[in-house]
Amino acid sequence: MHIEPVDAAPEQGFRWGILRQRWDDLTFLHWAVAPELVAPLLPEGTRPDTLDGVSYVGLIGFRMVGLGLGRGPGVPYFGSFWETNVRLYSVDDAGRRAVVFRSLDASRLVPVLVARVTLGLPYMWSAMRLDREGDRRTYRCRRRWPGPVGATSRMVVRVGEPVAEPTPLEHFVTARWGLHTRAYGRTLHLPNWHPRWPLHRAELLHLDDELVAAAGLPPPAGAPVSVLYSPGVPVRFGPPVARGLTRAAQVRQSS
């Protein structure tokens, strides 16, 4: 089976978008994980994506801005919120690389309910904030619903210099152009597109996290193997496609 390359700046793989948004103030923390450990946590028809035989679990904090449908304006109030997600890396039987979210904590309840009902995504309603102080970013999260209620995360990073050329690992965990999810008895691939990431090196100053363990994974042990920051990118999502369609067929279906 041909697996698509890890491409940092591909062409948009769909003709029209169903969602648009912007992701701002992102911090990416990643730890290595054995593929066999995460394989049971992935949707049917997908398997762990690996780099040199190793897969990864990511803890990512950011701000969602201007979430809206198609080319329309962002939804007032409900379209902008803080988010923290725990994610894994997958490849399906059509060779598409993607992410699988184990949890997505968001600070607005309405988007949480809509995403859970429409796409089966494990969104959680949480209290969150981001504090900026010079080159420091502090992300705080406390889960409200559905549980485990009270699970928290606090991460503090110092933003460093821009990344001129990302390493293979940094490409692997950031150059992702879709997500896999299981909804209504089907595994779906939801493609996305955005400009190439503007990445910065970052230093993890503090981490106290319960979200990774709450997502069914071993809690972070030791320092992450990768710490990155990005000021953000505009993002578009294409229509979801059922498991098994190739990228070419996906483009034809969306035309």
PAZAPA-4460 file (N, C-alpha, C; in steps of 0.05 Angstrom, whole numbers, plus 32768, in hexadecimal, padded with zeros to 4 digits):
% residues 255
    n_x    n_y    n_z   ca_x   ca_y   ca_z    c_x    c_y    c_z   seq   type   mol
   8011   7FE8   8000   8000   8000   8000   8011   8019   8000     1      M     A
   800B   802C   7FEF   8019   8045   7FEE   800F   8058   8004     2      H     A
   8022   8062   8014   801B   8075   8029   8025   8090   8020     3      I     A
   8013   80A4   8022   801A   80BF   8019   8032   80C9   8028     4      E     A
   8042   80DA   801B   805A   80E4   8029   8053   80F9   803F     5      P     A
   8066   80FD   8051   8063   8113   8064   806B   812C   8056     6      V     A
   8057   813B   804E   805B   8153   803D   8054   816C   804E     7      D     A
   8068   817E   8052   8064   8195   8063   8052   81AB   8056     8      A     A
   804F   81AA   803B   803F   81BF   802D   8032   81B3   8015     9      A     A
   801F   81A1   8018   8011   8196   8001   7FFD   81A9   7FF5    10      P     A
   7FF3   81A2   7FDD   7FDD   81B0   7FD2   7FC3   81A8   7FE1    11      E     A
   7FB0   81B9   7FE0   7F96   81B3   7FED   7F8A   819B   7FE0    12      Q     A
   7F83   8186   7FEF   7F7A   816D   7FE4   7F5C   816B   7FE1    13      G     A
   7F4D   8181   7FE2   7F30   8180   7FDE   7F28   819A   7FD0    14      F     A
   7F12   8199   7FC1   7F0A   81B0   7FB1   7EFC   81C6   7FC0    15      R     A
   7EED   81BE   7FD5   7EDF   81D3   7FE4   7EDF   81CB   8001    16      W     A
   7EDE   81E0   8012   7EE0   81DB   802E   7EC5   81DD   803C    17      G     A
   7EC2   81CD   8051   7EA9   81CE   8061   7EAC   81DE   807A    18      I     A
   7EC5   81E1   8083   7ECB   81F0   809B   7EE4   8201   8097    19      L     A
   7EE5   8217   80A4   7EFE   8227   80A5   7F01   8232   80C1    20      R     A
   7F1A   8237   80C8   7F21   8240   80E3   7F3E   8249   80E3    21      Q     A
   7F47   8253   80F9   7F63   8259   80FC   7F6D   824D   8117    22      R     A
   7F85   8242   8116   7F92   8238   812E   7FA8   824B   8136    23      W     A
   7FA7   8255   814E   7FBB   8268   8158   7FC9   825E   8172    24      D     A
   7FE1   8268   8176   7FF0   8263   818F   7FF1   8245   8196    25      D     A
   7FFC   8236   8184   7FFD   8219   8188   8017   8210   8195    26      L     A
   8015   81FF   81A9   802C   81F1   81B3   8028   81D3   81AF    27      T     A
   803C   81C6   81A4   803C   81A9   819F   8050   819B   81B1    28      F     A
   8046   8189   81C2   8058   8177   81D1   8054   815B   81C8    29      L     A
   806A   814C   81C4   8068   8130   81BA   807A   811E   81C9    30      H     A
   8070   8105   81CE   807F   80EF   81DA   807D   80D7   81C8    31      W     A
   8093   80C8   81C7   8093   80AF   81B8   8081   809A   81C6    32      A     A
   8075   8089   81B6   8063   8074   81C1   8065   805C   81AE    33      V     A
   8063   8044   81BA   8065   802B   81AA   804C   8028   8199    34      A     A
   804E   8022   817F   8036   8020   816E   8022   800C   8178    35      P     A
   802C   7FF5   8183   8019   7FE1   818D   8009   7FEA   81A5    36      E     A
   8013   7FFE   81B3   8004   8009   81CA   7FEC   8019   81C1    37      L     A
   7FEF   8028   81AB   7FDA   803A   81A3   7FC8   802E   818E    38      V     A
   7FD0   8018   8181   7FC0   800C   816B   7FA3   8007   8174    39      A     A
   7F9D   7FFD   818C   7F81   7FF7   8193   7F71   8011   8197    40      P     A
   7F7D   8028   8198   7F6F   8041   819D   7F67   804F   8183    41      L     A
   7F6E   8044   816C   7F69   8051   8152   7F50   8046   8145    42      L     A
   7F43   8056   8134   7F2B   804D   8126   7F30   8035   8114    43      P     A
   7F1B   8026   8110   7F1D   800F   80FE   7F27   8018   80E2    44      E     A
   7F39   8008   80D7   7F43   800E   80BC   7F5B   8020   80BD    45      G     A
   7F65   8028   80D4   7F7D   8038   80D7   7F91   8029   80E9    46      T     A
   7FAA   8031   80E7   7FBF   8026   80F8   7FD2   803C   8100    47      R     A
   7FE3   8038   8114   7FF5   804D   811C   8008   8054   8105    48      P     A
   800B   806E   8101   8020   8078   80EF   803A   8079   80FF    49      D     A
   8050   8072   80F2   8069   8071   8100   807F   807F   80F1    50      T     A
   8093   8088   8100   80AC   8092   80F5   80C2   8082   8101    51      L     A
   80D1   8074   80F0   80E6   8062   80F9   80DC   804E   810E    52      D     A
   80C3   8044   810A   80B8   8030   811B   80AC   803A   8135    53      G     A
   80AA   8054   8138   80A0   8060   8151   8088   8072   814A    54      V     A
   8073   8071   815B   805D   8084   8158   805F   8098   816F    55      S     A
   804B   80AB   816F   804D   80C1   8182   8031   80C9   818C    56      Y     A
   8031   80D3   81A5   8019   80DF   81B0   801F   80FD   81B4    57      V     A
   800C   810D   81AC   800F   812A   81AE   7FFC   8137   81C1    58      G     A
   8005   814C   81CF   7FF5   815D   81E0   7FF8   8179   81D4    59      L     A
   7FE2   8184   81CA   7FE3   819D   81BB   7FCF   81B1   81C7    60      I     A
   7FD8   81C9   81CE   7FC7   81DE   81D7   7FC8   81F5   81C3    61      G     A
   7FB0   8202   81BF   7FAF   8218   81AC   7F94   8227   81AF    62      F     A
   7F91   823B   819E   7F78   824A   819D   7F6B   8246   8181    63      R     A
   7F52   823D   8181   7F42   823C   8169   7F35   8257   8165    64      M     A
   7F37   8262   814C   7F2D   827D   8147   7F1B   827C   812E    65      V     A
   7F04   8288   812F   7EF3   828D   8118   7EE9   8274   810A    66      G     A
   7EE2   8260   8119   7ED6   8247   810E   7EBD   824F   80FF    67      L     A
   7EBB   8246   80E5   7EA4   824C   80D5   7E9F   8238   80BF    68      G     A
   7E88   8238   80B3   7E81   8226   809E   7E89   8231   8083    69      L     A
   7E95   821F   8072   7E9B   8226   8056   7EAB   8240   8054    70      G     A
   7EA1   8252   8044   7EAE   826C   8041   7EA1   8282   8051    71      R     A
   7E8D   827A   8062   7E7F   828E   8072   7E90   8299   8088    72      G     A
   7E85   82AC   8096   7E94   82B8   80AD   7E96   82A5   80C4    73      P     A
   7EA9   82AA   80D6   7EAB   829A   80EE   7E93   829E   80FF    74      G     A
   7E8C   8289   810E   7E75   828A   8120   7E7C   829C   8138    75      V     A
   7E6B   82B1   813D   7E71   82C3   8153   7E71   82B4   816E    76      P     A
   7E84   82BB   817F   7E87   82B1   819A   7E8E   8293   819A    77      Y     A
   7E7C   8281   8190   7E80   8265   8191   7E96   825B   817F    78      F     A
   7E9E   826C   816B   7EB3   8263   8158   7ECF   8268   8160    79      G     A
   7ED4   8273   8178   7EEF   8277   8182   7EF0   826D   819E    80      S     A
   7F05   825C   81A4   7F07   8250   81BE   7F23   8244   81C1    81      F     A
   7F2A   823D   81DA   7F43   822F   81DF   7F3F   8211   81DC    82      W     A
   7F54   8204   81D4   7F52   81E7   81D1   7F6C   81D9   81D9    83      E     A
   7F6A   81C2   81E5   7F81   81B1   81EA   7F7A   8195   81E1    84      T     A
   7F8B   8189   81D0   7F84   816E   81C7   7F9B   815A   81CC    85      N     A
   7F93   8141   81CF   7FA5   812A   81D1   7FA1   811A   81B7    86      V     A
   7FB6   8116   81A8   7FB3   8109   818E   7FC8   80F4   8189    87      R     A
   7FC1   80E1   8177   7FD2   80CC   816D   7FD5   80CF   814F    88      L     A
   7FE6   80BF   8143   7FEC   80C1   8126   7FE5   80A7   8118    89      Y     A
   7FD6   80AA   8102   7FC9   8093   80F5   7FCF   8093   80D7    90      S     A
   7FCB   807C   80CB   7FCB   8079   80AD   7FB5   8065   80A7    91      V     A
   7FA6   806A   8092   7F8F   8058   808B   7F96   8046   8074    92      D     A
   7F83   8035   806C   7F88   8022   8057   7F88   802E   803B    93      D     A
   7F84   8048   8039   7F87   8057   8020   7FA2   8066   8020    94      A     A
   7FB2   8062   8035   7FCC   806F   8037   7FCC   808C   8040    95      G     A
   7FB6   8095   804C   7FB4   80B1   8055   7FBE   80B3   8072    96      R     A
   7FD1   80C4   8076   7FDB   80CA   8091   7FC8   80DF   809D    97      R     A
   7FC4   80DC   80B8   7FB2   80EE   80C5   7FB8   80EE   80E3    98      A     A
   7FA7   80FB   80F2   7FA8   80FA   8110   7F8E   80ED   8119    99      V     A
   7F90   80E2   8131   7F78   80D7   813F   7F77   80E5   815A   100      V     A
   7F62   80F3   8160   7F5F   8101   8179   7F54   80EE   818E   101      F     A
   7F63   80EC   81A5   7F59   80DD   81BC   7F48   80EF   81CD   102      R     A
   7F4D   8109   81CD   7F3C   811C   81DB   7F42   8138   81D0   103      S     A
   7F2D   8149   81D0   7F2F   8165   81C8   7F20   8175   81DC   104      L     A
   7F2E   8182   81EE   7F22   8193   8202   7F1E   81AF   81F6   105      D     A
   7F06   81BA   81F8   7F00   81D4   81ED   7EF0   81E5   8201   106      A     A
   7EF4   81FF   8200   7EE8   8211   8214   7ECC   821B   820D   107      S     A
   7EC0   8211   81F7   7EA5   8218   81F0   7E94   81FF   81EE   108      R     A
   7E7E   81FE   81FB   7E6D   81E6   81FC   7E60   81E0   81E1   109      L     A
   7E55   81F4   81D3   7E47   81EE   81BA   7E58   81E0   81A5   110      V     A
   7E70   81EA   819F   7E81   81DB   818C   7E87   81BE   8195   111      P     A
   7E8A   81BA   81AF   7E8E   81A0   81BA   7E77   818D   81B3   112      V     A
   7E5E   8196   81B7   7E47   8186   81B2   7E44   8180   8194   113      L     A
   7E48   8195   8183   7E45   8191   8166   7E5A   817D   815C   114      V     A
   7E73   817F   8164   7E88   816E   815A   7E83   8151   8163   115      A     A
   7E79   814D   817B   7E74   8132   8185   7E5E   8125   8175   116      R     A
   7E49   8134   816F   7E31   8129   8161   7E37   8124   8144   117      V     A
   7E44   8137   8136   7E47   8135   8119   7E5E   8123   8110   118      T     A
   7E74   8123   811E   7E8C   8115   8115   7E97   8101   812A   119      L     A
   7E89   80FE   8140   7E92   80EB   8154   7EAD   80F2   8161   120      G     A
   7EB4   810B   815F   7ECE   8113   816B   7ECC   8116   8189   121      L     A
   7EE0   810D   8198   7EDF   810D   81B5   7EE4   8128   81C2   122      P     A
   7ED4   813B   81BB   7ED6   8156   81C6   7ECC   8156   81E3   123      Y     A
   7EDA   8165   81F4   7ED3   8169   8210   7ED0   8186   8216   124      M     A
   7EBE   818D   8228   7EBA   81A9   8230   7ECC   81AE   8248   125      W     A
   7EDD   81C3   8246   7EF1   81C8   825B   7EF4   81E6   825F   126      S     A
   7EFD   81ED   8277   7F06   8209   827D   7F23   820B   8274   127      A     A
   7F29   8220   8265   7F44   8223   825B   7F4C   8241   825A   128      M     A
   7F67   8245   8259   7F71   825F   8255   7F8E   825D   824B   129      R     A
   7F97   8272   823E   7FB3   8274   8235   7FBE   828E   823F   130      L     A
   7FD4   828E   824D   7FE1   82A6   8257   7FFB   82AA   8247   131      D     A
   7FFF   82C2   823D   8017   82CA   822F   8027   82DD   8240   132      R     A
   8040   82D8   8243   8052   82EA   8251   806D   82E9   8243   133      E     A
   8072   82FD   8232   808A   82FD   8222   808B   82E5   8210   134      G     A
   80A0   82D5   8212   80A3   82BD   8202   8097   82A4   820F   135      D     A
   8089   82A8   8225   807D   8291   8233   805F   828E   822C   136      R     A
   8057   8275   822A   803B   826F   8226   8033   825A   823B   137      R     A
   801D   8260   8249   8013   824E   825E   7FF7   8245   8256   138      T     A
   7FF3   822B   8252   7FD9   8220   824B   7FCD   8211   8263   139      Y     A
   7FB4   8218   8269   7FA7   820B   8280   7F8C   81FF   8276   140      R     A
   7F86   81E8   8281   7F6D   81DA   8279   7F62   81CA   8291   141      C     A
   7F48   81CC   8295   7F3B   81BB   82A9   7F20   81B1   829D   142      R     A
   7F1D   8197   829C   7F06   818B   828E   7EED   818E   829F   143      R     A
   7ED7   8196   8291   7EBD   8198   829D   7EAA   8181   8296   144      R     A
   7EAA   8178   827D   7E97   8164   8274   7EA2   8158   825A   145      W     A
   7E9E   813E   8255   7E90   812B   8265   7EA1   811C   827A   146      P     A
   7EBA   811E   8279   7ECA   8111   828E   7EE4   8105   8283   147      G     A
   7EF6   80FE   8293   7EF5   8101   82B1   7EF4   811F   82B9   148      P     A
   7EDF   8126   82C7   7EDB   8142   82CF   7EF2   814A   82E2   149      V     A
   7EFD   8161   82DC   7F13   816B   82ED   7F2F   8164   82E3   150      G     A
   7F31   8154   82CD   7F4B   814E   82C2   7F58   8168   82B8   151      A     A
   7F71   816C   82BE   7F7E   8186   82B9   7F97   8183   82A8   152      T     A
   7FA0   8199   829D   7FB9   819A   828F   7FC4   81B7   8292   153      S     A
   7FDD   81B9   8298   7FEB   81D3   8298   8006   81CF   828C   154      R     A
   800B   81DE   8276   8025   81DD   8269   802F   81F9   8265   155      M     A
   8049   81FD   826A   8056   8216   8267   806E   8213   8254   156      V     A
   806F   8223   823F   8086   8221   822C   8092   823C   8227   157      V     A
   80AB   823C   821F   80B9   8254   8217   80BD   8252   81F9   158      R     A
   80B3   8265   81E9   80B6   8265   81CC   80D1   826E   81C4   159      V     A
   80DD   825E   81B2   80F8   8264   81A9   80FA   826E   818C   160      G     A
   8110   8267   817F   8115   8271   8164   8104   8262   814F   161      E     A
   80FF   826F   8138   80F1   8261   8122   8101   8249   8119   162      P     A
   80F2   8235   8110   80FE   821C   8105   8103   8221   80E7   163      V     A
   811C   8221   80DE   8121   8225   80C2   811A   820C   80B2   164      A     A
   8122   81F5   80BC   811C   81DC   80AE   8115   81C7   80C3   165      E     A
   80FB   81BF   80C5   80F3   81AB   80D9   8101   8191   80D5   166      P     A
   8105   8182   80EA   8110   8167   80E9   80FB   8154   80DE   167      T     A
   8103   813C   80D7   80EF   8128   80CE   80D9   8124   80E3   168      P     A
   80E0   8123   80FD   80CC   8120   8112   80B9   8138   8113   169      L     A
   80C4   8150   8111   80B3   8168   8112   80A0   8169   80FA   170      E     A
   80A9   8160   80E3   8097   815E   80CC   8081   8149   80D2   171      H     A
   808A   8132   80DC   8077   811C   80E0   8060   8123   80F2   172      F     A
   8065   8132   8108   8050   8138   811B   8040   8151   8114   173      V     A
   8049   8161   8101   803B   817A   80FB   802F   817A   80DE   174      T     A
   803B   816C   80CB   8032   816C   80B0   801C   8157   80AD   175      A     A
   8005   815D   80B8   7FEE   814B   80B8   7FD6   8159   80AA   176      R     A
   7FCA   814B   8097   7FB7   8158   8086   7F9C   814A   8087   177      W     A
   7F95   8140   809F   7F7B   8134   80A3   7F79   8127   80BE   178      G     A
   7F60   811E   80C4   7F5C   810F   80DD   7F4B   80F7   80D7   179      L     A
   7F4F   80E2   80E6   7F3E   80CB   80E5   7F2B   80CB   80FE   180      H     A
   7F12   80C4   80F9   7EFF   80C2   810F   7EEB   80AC   8108   181      T     A
   7EDE   80A1   811D   7ECA   808C   811A   7EAF   8099   8121   182      R     A
   7E9D   8099   810E   7E82   80A5   8112   7E6D   8095   8103   183      A     A
   7E57   808E   8111   7E40   8081   8105   7E48   8067   80F7   184      Y     A
   7E5B   8058   8104   7E63   803E   80F9   7E76   803F   80E2   185      G     A
   7E81   8056   80DC   7E95   8058   80C6   7EAE   8067   80D0   186      R     A
   7EC4   8060   80C4   7EDD   806F   80C8   7EDE   8084   80B2   187      T     A
   7EE1   809D   80BB   7EE2   80B3   80A8   7EFE   80C0   80A8   188      L     A
   7F05   80CB   8091   7F1C   80DC   808F   7F13   80F8   8088   189      H     A
   7F1A   810B   809A   7F13   8127   8096   7F2C   8137   808E   190      L     A
   7F2F   813F   8075   7F47   814C   806C   7F48   8169   8074   191      P     A
   7F60   8173   8078   7F63   8190   807C   7F7B   819B   806C   192      N     A
   7F7D   81B5   806B   7F93   81C2   805D   7F99   81DD   806B   193      W     A
   7FB2   81E4   806C   7FBB   81FE   8075   7FD6   8204   806A   194      H     A
   7FDF   821D   806B   7FFB   8222   8062   800F   8213   8073   195      P     A
   8027   8212   8069   803D   8205   8078   8040   8212   8094   196      R     A
   8043   8201   80A8   8046   820B   80C3   805D   821E   80C7   197      W     A
   8059   8235   80D4   8070   8245   80DE   8076   823A   80FA   198      P     A
   808C   822B   80FC   8092   821E   8115   80A9   822C   8123   199      L     A
   80A9   822A   813E   80BE   8234   814F   80C7   821D   8162   200      H     A
   80E0   821D   8168   80E9   820C   817E   80DC   8217   8198   201      R     A
   80D9   8205   81AB   80CE   820D   81C5   80DA   81FC   81DB   202      A     A
   80D9   8207   81F3   80E4   81F9   820B   80CD   81F4   821E   203      E     A
   80C9   81DC   8226   80B5   81D5   823A   80BF   81DD   8256   204      L     A
   80B2   81F0   8263   80BA   81F9   827D   80AC   81EA   8294   205      L     A
   8093   81E2   828E   8083   81D4   82A3   806C   81C5   8295   206      H     A
   8067   81AD   82A0   8050   819D   8296   8044   818E   82AE   207      L     A
   802B   8191   82B1   801B   8182   82C5   8002   817A   82B6   208      D     A
   8001   8161   82AC   7FEB   8159   829A   7FDD   8140   82A2   209      D     A
   7FC3   8140   82A1   7FB2   8128   82A5   7FA2   8121   828D   210      E     A
   7FA3   8131   8277   7F93   812B   8260   7F9C   8113   8250   211      L     A
   7FB7   8110   824E   7FC1   80F9   823F   7FB8   80DF   824C   212      V     A
   7FBB   80DD   8266   7FB2   80C4   8274   7F94   80C1   8272   213      A     A
   7F85   80D7   8273   7F68   80D6   8271   7F5F   80CC   8255   214      A     A
   7F71   80CF   8241   7F6B   80C6   8226   7F72   80A9   8221   215      A     A
   7F7A   809B   8237   7F7F   807E   8234   7F9C   8078   822D   216      G     A
   7FAE   808B   8231   7FCA   8087   822B   7FDB   8089   8244   217      L     A
   7FF3   807D   8243   8005   8081   825A   800B   809E   825F   218      P     A
   800B   80A8   8277   8011   80C4   827C   802D   80CA   8272   219      P     A
   8032   80E3   826A   804D   80EA   8260   8063   80E3   8274   220      P     A
   8077   80D5   826A   808E   80CD   827B   80A7   80DA   826F   221      A     A
   80B3   80EB   827F   80CB   80F8   8275   80C5   8110   8263   222      G     A
   80DA   811C   8259   80D7   8133   8248   80CC   812B   822C   223      A     A
   80BC   813C   8220   80B3   8136   8205   80CA   8135   81F1   224      P     A
   80C7   8126   81DC   80DC   8124   81C8   80DB   813B   81B4   225      V     A
   80C5   814A   81B5   80C2   8161   81A3   80B0   8176   81B1   226      S     A
   80B9   818F   81B0   80AA   81A6   81BB   80AB   81BC   81A5   227      V     A
   8094   81C3   819B   8093   81D7   8186   807D   81EB   818C   228      L     A
   8080   8203   8180   806B   8218   8182   8066   8223   8166   229      Y     A
   804D   822B   8161   8047   8239   8148   8034   8250   814E   230      S     A
   8039   8268   8142   8025   827E   8145   800A   8278   8139   231      P     A
   800A   8265   8125   7FF0   825D   811A   7FED   825E   80FC   232      G     A
   7FD8   8252   80F3   7FD1   8250   80D6   7FB3   8251   80D2   233      V     A
   7FAA   825B   80BA   7F8E   8258   80B3   7F8A   823B   80A8   234      P     A
   7F72   8230   80AD   7F6E   8213   80A7   7F53   8210   8099   235      V     A
   7F52   81FD   8086   7F39   81F5   8079   7F36   81D7   807C   236      R     A
   7F1D   81CE   807F   7F17   81B2   8080   7F05   81AB   8068   237      F     A
   7F0A   8194   805B   7EFA   818A   8046   7EE5   8177   8050   238      G     A
   7ED4   816D   803E   7EBE   815A   8046   7ECA   8140   8050   239      P     A
   7EBE   8133   8064   7EC7   8119   806E   7EC3   8104   8058   240      P     A
   7ED5   80F0   8058   7ED4   80DB   8044   7ED6   80C0   8053   241      V     A
   7EC6   80AD   804A   7EC6   8093   8057   7EE0   8085   8052   242      A     A
   7EE8   8074   8064   7F00   8064   8062   7F02   8055   8048   243      R     A
   7F1A   8054   803D   7F1F   8044   8025   7F22   8054   800B   244      G     A
   7F17   806D   800A   7F19   807D   7FF2   7F36   8088   7FF0   245      L     A
   7F41   8087   7FD8   7F5B   8093   7FD3   7F58   80B1   7FD3   246      T     A
   7F6F   80BF   7FD4   7F6E   80DD   7FD3   7F62   80E7   7FB9   247      R     A
   7F69   80DA   7FA2   7F5E   80E2   7F89   7F3F   80DF   7F89   248      A     A
   7F36   80C9   7F94   7F18   80C5   7F95   7F0C   80D9   7FA8   249      A     A
   7F1B   80E0   7FBD   7F10   80F4   7FD0   7F0D   810F   7FC3   250      Q     A
   7F20   8117   7FB2   7F1D   8130   7FA4   7F06   812F   7F91   251      V     A
   7F02   8119   7F82   7EEC   8117   7F70   7ED1   8118   7F7F   252      R     A
   7ED0   810B   7F96   7EB7   810C   7FA6   7EB0   8127   7FAF   253      Q     A
   7EC4   8138   7FB5   7EBE   8153   7FBF   7EBA   8167   7FA9   254      S     A
   7EBC   815F   7F90   7EB9   8172   7F7A   7E9B   8174   7F72   255      S     A
***
